[in-house]
């Protein structure tokens, strides 16, 4: 659903690469077929190689630590505004 929504909302015109871990939802035939329909190239990290995704992991860790933490947010809109 997320890939479909992203492609319909963003309507990419250039090459798109979807990088993920090796979760079954990302390595399924159904997902590969959907990605093919949208012209999205799939990329997965190597097994047991956590540093393949280090940049994204570092970003989300910083976001959680510096902004989100244990702070209760009144709404999704307020959280989105704070992030962006």
C-alpha positions in Angstrom: 0.0 0.0 0.0 2.8 2.4 0.9 4.6 1.9 -2.5 1.4 2.3 -4.4 0.5 5.5 -2.5 3.9 7.0 -2.9 3.9 6.4 -6.6 0.4 7.8 -7.1 1.1 10.9 -4.9 4.7 11.7 -6.1 4.3 10.5 -9.7 8.1 10.1 -10.2 9.4 11.0 -13.6 13.0 9.7 -13.2 14.6 6.5 -12.0 13.4 5.3 -8.6 15.2 2.9 -6.3 13.4 1.3 -3.3 16.0 0.1 -0.8 14.9 -2.1 2.1 15.9 -4.8 4.4 15.2 -8.4 3.6 11.8 -8.5 5.2 9.4 -10.9 3.6 7.0 -8.1 2.5 9.8 -6.5 0.4 11.1 -9.7 -1.1 7.8 -11.2 -2.1 6.8 -11.8 -5.7 3.7 -9.6 -5.3 5.9 -6.6 -4.2 8.4 -7.2 -7.0 5.5 -7.3 -9.6 4.1 -4.0 -8.2 7.4 -2.3 -8.3 7.8 -3.5 -11.9 4.5 -1.9 -12.8 5.7 1.4 -11.5 9.2 1.1 -12.9 10.8 1.0 -9.5 14.1 -0.8 -9.1 14.3 -2.9 -5.9 17.4 -2.9 -3.8 18.0 -4.9 -0.6 20.8 -4.8 2.0 23.2 -7.7 2.3 22.4 -10.3 4.9 24.0 -9.5 8.2 25.5 -6.2 7.0 23.9 -3.6 9.2 26.1 -0.8 7.8 24.3 -1.1 4.5 21.6 0.9 6.0 23.7 2.9 8.5 22.8 6.4 7.1 19.0 5.8 7.4 19.3 4.2 10.8 21.4 7.1 12.1 18.9 9.6 10.8 16.0 7.9 12.4 17.9 7.5 15.7 18.7 11.2 15.8 15.1 12.1 14.9 13.8 10.0 17.7 16.3 11.2 20.3 16.2 14.9 19.5 12.6 15.5 18.5 10.2 12.7 19.2 11.6 10.9 22.3 8.9 10.3 24.9 7.2 13.6 24.2 3.4 13.1 23.6 2.3 14.9 20.5 -1.2 16.3 20.3 -1.8 15.3 16.7 -0.1 13.8 13.6 -0.2 17.3 12.0 1.7 18.8 14.9 4.3 16.1 14.7 4.7 16.6 11.0 5.1 20.3 11.4 7.8 19.8 14.0 9.7 17.4 11.8 9.6 19.4 8.7 
